Amino acid sequence: MLSLKFFVINSFAVTLILTSSNLFAQTFKWEFGLEGGAGIRTLRIDPKYPSLETKAGVSYTGGIAGQYNINDVWSVKLGASYEIKGSDLERTDILTKGKINIDYVSIPLLLKAKFGKKIKFFVNAGPYIGVYLSSKTKLDAYSGNPEIEIDNDSSTKKTDFGISAGFGVEIPVGQNGAFTIEVRDNLGLKNISESKETNAPEIKLNTANFMIGYVFKFEK
């Protein structure tokens, strides 16, 4: 996680130095695109529940994004993506496994820098907010009991907040389109637990997704 943060910070610094002479060369171009993919989701629980062990699971995401290019290097990107967060789990007290599925619409606002000629590499980072959709815990059958599903609506906060950062490559298609490939991490900073229990642990979200997309470019 730290290496990703250092990579993004250093990449932005080097790009700024190398392109300062062209910083105000405006392109006045808008972009709109679709993006989606899969990755790894985890929960950070502190302190941990003694009988609950969370494990990395598979996350999915998909949505839309719009981008305004300030110049050939710098741009501002706003997105909205449906994202399945949470984790896999193991209950050691009743000897069963399951999943915690927490669905949010993630809305990142990213500052983006790209460099290169035809094929462009990019880094982006910024804050995101998450708008809650649903939360359910699913437990596999155990000790003669059937599979169960628990609704967590009352114990989950309706907004999330964190930092989104990623890097990738943009491959042009014709004059007004491009494929994108990106690795992006959404690190939750807000405790999403609404539990009324005394000394209830904090629960924070994290997803690291591999995404592909297609963007359409429009002149102003």
C-alpha positions as CSV (number, residue, x, y, z in Angstrom):
1,M,0.0,0.0,0.0
2,L,2.8,2.4,0.9
3,S,4.7,1.6,-2.3
4,L,1.6,2.6,-4.4
5,K,1.4,5.9,-2.6
6,F,5.1,6.7,-3.0
7,F,4.8,5.7,-6.7
8,V,1.9,8.1,-7.3
9,I,3.5,11.0,-5.5
10,N,6.9,10.6,-7.2
11,S,5.3,10.2,-10.6
12,F,3.3,13.4,-10.2
13,A,6.4,15.3,-9.1
14,V,8.5,14.1,-12.0
15,T,5.7,14.8,-14.5
16,L,5.3,18.4,-13.2
17,I,9.0,19.1,-13.6
18,L,9.3,17.7,-17.1
19,T,6.2,19.5,-18.4
20,S,6.2,22.8,-16.6
21,S,7.1,24.7,-19.8
22,N,3.9,23.4,-21.5
23,L,1.6,23.7,-18.4
24,F,-0.7,26.2,-20.0
25,A,-1.0,24.7,-23.5
26,Q,-4.8,24.2,-23.3
27,T,-6.4,21.5,-25.4
28,F,-10.0,22.1,-24.4
29,K,-11.0,18.5,-24.8
30,W,-13.6,16.5,-22.9
31,E,-13.7,12.7,-22.5
32,F,-16.5,10.3,-21.5
33,G,-16.0,6.6,-20.9
34,L,-17.0,3.3,-19.5
35,E,-14.8,1.3,-17.2
36,G,-15.0,-1.8,-15.1
37,G,-13.2,-4.8,-13.8
38,A,-12.4,-7.0,-10.8
39,G,-9.9,-7.1,-8.0
40,I,-9.3,-7.8,-4.3
41,R,-11.5,-6.5,-1.5
42,T,-10.6,-6.5,2.2
43,L,-12.0,-5.2,5.5
44,R,-9.8,-3.6,8.1
45,I,-11.3,-4.3,11.6
46,D,-9.7,-2.8,14.7
47,P,-9.8,-4.4,17.2
48,K,-10.6,-7.8,15.6
49,Y,-13.5,-9.9,16.7
50,P,-12.1,-13.0,18.5
51,S,-14.3,-15.5,16.6
52,L,-14.3,-13.8,13.2
53,E,-11.4,-13.9,10.7
54,T,-11.7,-11.8,7.5
55,K,-9.9,-12.8,4.3
56,A,-9.3,-11.1,1.0
57,G,-12.1,-11.8,-1.5
58,V,-13.0,-10.9,-5.1
59,S,-14.3,-7.4,-5.8
60,Y,-16.2,-6.2,-8.9
61,T,-16.7,-2.7,-10.2
62,G,-18.3,-1.0,-13.2
63,G,-19.4,2.5,-14.1
64,I,-18.9,5.7,-16.1
65,A,-16.4,8.6,-16.0
66,G,-16.0,12.1,-17.4
67,Q,-12.8,14.0,-17.8
68,Y,-11.7,17.5,-18.6
69,N,-8.2,17.9,-20.0
70,I,-6.6,21.1,-18.8
71,N,-3.7,20.6,-21.2
72,D,-1.7,17.8,-22.8
73,V,-0.6,16.5,-19.4
74,W,-3.1,17.5,-16.6
75,S,-6.7,16.6,-16.4
76,V,-9.5,16.3,-13.8
77,K,-11.6,13.1,-13.8
78,L,-15.0,12.5,-12.1
79,G,-16.5,9.0,-12.0
80,A,-19.3,7.0,-10.6
81,S,-19.0,3.2,-10.2
82,Y,-21.0,0.4,-8.6
83,E,-18.6,-1.5,-6.4
84,I,-18.9,-4.7,-4.4
85,K,-16.8,-4.3,-1.3
86,G,-16.4,-6.3,1.9
87,S,-14.5,-9.6,2.4
88,D,-14.6,-13.3,2.7
89,L,-14.9,-14.5,6.3
90,E,-14.4,-17.5,8.6
91,R,-16.3,-18.0,11.9
92,T,-14.2,-20.0,14.3
93,D,-16.9,-20.3,16.9
94,I,-19.4,-22.2,14.7
95,L,-16.9,-23.5,12.2
96,T,-18.3,-22.1,9.0
97,K,-17.3,-19.7,6.2
98,G,-19.1,-17.0,4.3
99,K,-18.9,-13.5,2.8
100,I,-19.7,-10.0,3.8
101,N,-21.0,-8.1,0.7
102,I,-21.1,-4.3,1.1
103,D,-22.3,-2.5,-2.0
104,Y,-21.6,1.2,-2.6
105,V,-21.6,3.6,-5.5
106,S,-18.0,5.1,-5.4
107,I,-17.6,8.6,-6.7
108,P,-13.9,9.6,-7.1
109,L,-12.6,13.1,-8.1
110,L,-9.1,12.6,-9.5
111,L,-6.3,14.8,-10.6
112,K,-4.6,12.9,-13.5
113,A,-1.3,13.3,-15.3
114,K,-0.4,11.5,-18.5
115,F,2.7,11.4,-20.6
116,G,4.0,9.8,-23.8
117,K,3.3,10.2,-27.5
118,K,0.8,7.9,-29.1
119,I,0.5,5.4,-26.2
120,K,0.2,7.4,-23.0
121,F,0.9,6.3,-19.4
122,F,-0.9,8.0,-16.6
123,V,-1.2,8.3,-12.8
124,N,-4.2,9.7,-10.9
125,A,-5.2,10.3,-7.3
126,G,-7.8,12.1,-5.3
127,P,-10.6,11.7,-2.8
128,Y,-13.7,9.5,-3.2
129,I,-17.0,9.3,-1.5
130,G,-19.2,6.2,-1.3
131,V,-23.0,6.1,-1.4
132,Y,-24.4,3.1,0.4
133,L,-26.6,0.6,-1.4
134,S,-26.8,-2.6,0.7
135,S,-24.8,-4.8,3.1
136,K,-25.4,-8.6,3.7
137,T,-23.5,-11.3,5.5
138,K,-23.9,-14.8,4.1
139,L,-22.9,-17.8,6.1
140,D,-22.5,-21.3,4.7
141,A,-24.5,-24.2,6.2
142,Y,-23.0,-25.6,9.4
143,S,-23.7,-28.2,12.0
144,G,-27.0,-29.1,10.4
145,N,-28.1,-25.5,10.1
146,P,-29.0,-24.2,6.6
147,E,-27.2,-21.4,4.8
148,I,-28.3,-18.0,6.2
149,E,-28.2,-14.4,5.1
150,I,-28.1,-11.5,7.5
151,D,-29.1,-7.9,6.5
152,N,-26.6,-5.4,7.9
153,D,-28.5,-2.2,6.9
154,S,-29.0,-0.9,10.5
155,S,-25.3,-1.4,11.4
156,T,-23.7,0.1,8.3
157,K,-23.2,3.8,7.7
158,K,-24.7,5.3,4.5
159,T,-21.5,7.0,3.3
160,D,-17.9,6.1,3.0
161,F,-14.9,8.3,2.3
162,G,-11.3,7.6,1.3
163,I,-8.4,8.1,-1.1
164,S,-8.3,6.7,-4.6
165,A,-5.0,6.3,-6.5
166,G,-4.0,4.4,-9.6
167,F,-1.8,4.1,-12.6
168,G,-2.3,2.8,-16.1
169,V,-2.0,3.1,-19.9
170,E,-4.1,4.6,-22.6
171,I,-4.0,3.1,-26.1
172,P,-5.5,5.2,-28.9
173,V,-8.2,3.8,-31.2
174,G,-8.8,6.0,-34.3
175,Q,-8.9,9.8,-33.8
176,N,-11.5,10.1,-31.0
177,G,-11.3,6.9,-28.9
178,A,-8.9,5.0,-26.6
179,F,-8.7,1.8,-24.6
180,T,-7.6,2.2,-21.0
181,I,-6.0,-0.3,-18.6
182,E,-5.6,0.7,-15.0
183,V,-4.8,-0.6,-11.5
184,R,-6.6,1.5,-8.9
185,D,-6.8,1.3,-5.1
186,N,-9.6,2.7,-3.1
187,L,-8.5,3.0,0.5
188,G,-11.4,3.7,2.9
189,L,-10.6,6.2,5.7
190,K,-14.0,6.3,7.4
191,N,-15.4,3.9,10.0
192,I,-18.5,2.4,8.3
193,S,-19.8,0.6,11.4
194,E,-23.0,1.9,12.9
195,S,-23.0,-0.8,15.7
196,K,-24.5,0.2,19.0
197,E,-22.4,-2.3,20.9
198,T,-20.1,-1.1,23.6
199,N,-16.5,-0.9,22.4
200,A,-17.5,-1.9,18.9
201,P,-14.5,-2.2,16.5
202,E,-14.0,0.2,13.7
203,I,-14.5,-1.2,10.2
204,K,-12.9,0.3,7.1
205,L,-13.0,-0.8,3.5
206,N,-10.3,-1.4,0.9
207,T,-10.4,-2.5,-2.8
208,A,-7.7,-2.9,-5.3
209,N,-9.1,-3.3,-8.8
210,F,-7.8,-4.1,-12.3
211,M,-9.9,-2.2,-14.7
212,I,-10.3,-1.8,-18.5
213,G,-12.3,0.9,-20.2
214,Y,-13.1,2.8,-23.4
215,V,-13.2,6.5,-23.7
216,F,-14.8,8.8,-26.3
217,K,-13.0,12.1,-26.9
218,F,-14.9,15.3,-27.8
219,E,-13.5,18.7,-28.9
220,K,-14.9,21.7,-27.1
